[in-house]
């Protein structure tokens, strides 16, 4: 079977063949000329965007935060929140796969391995926070320290 989308990279490799079919049937290919806005800051994110060809910059408060290249997912966090303060702009002519938000959310709910990708940053931050001593622990350590 010939596919338009490359399912060999994570998290897309965790999709079942039925999920891959649904994914590919729903995707749309969009073209963005160099310098054009891909997603405006605070705009509603109605689709997950995966860069097929070109370069796209993610900007926040006028500064470039990240540059995306082929097969990278642009707006996974923004998709979960429906919008984001970041602004995405094409650095060069770019082709982007757009997959409807509703389908992505359904796949996240029904495929834990696929869903883990979208929540890994949140989980990592929570794990880091849980390992850091609280202010109360630090105060207790200071109070019990020998003088």
Beta strands, then each sheet from edge to edge (+ up, - down):
strand 1: 28-32
strand 2: 37-39
strand 3: 47-53
strand 4: 56-60
strand 5: 63-68
strand 6: 87-90
strand 7: 94-100
sheet 1: 1+ 7- 3+
sheet 2: 2+ 6- 4+ 5-
end
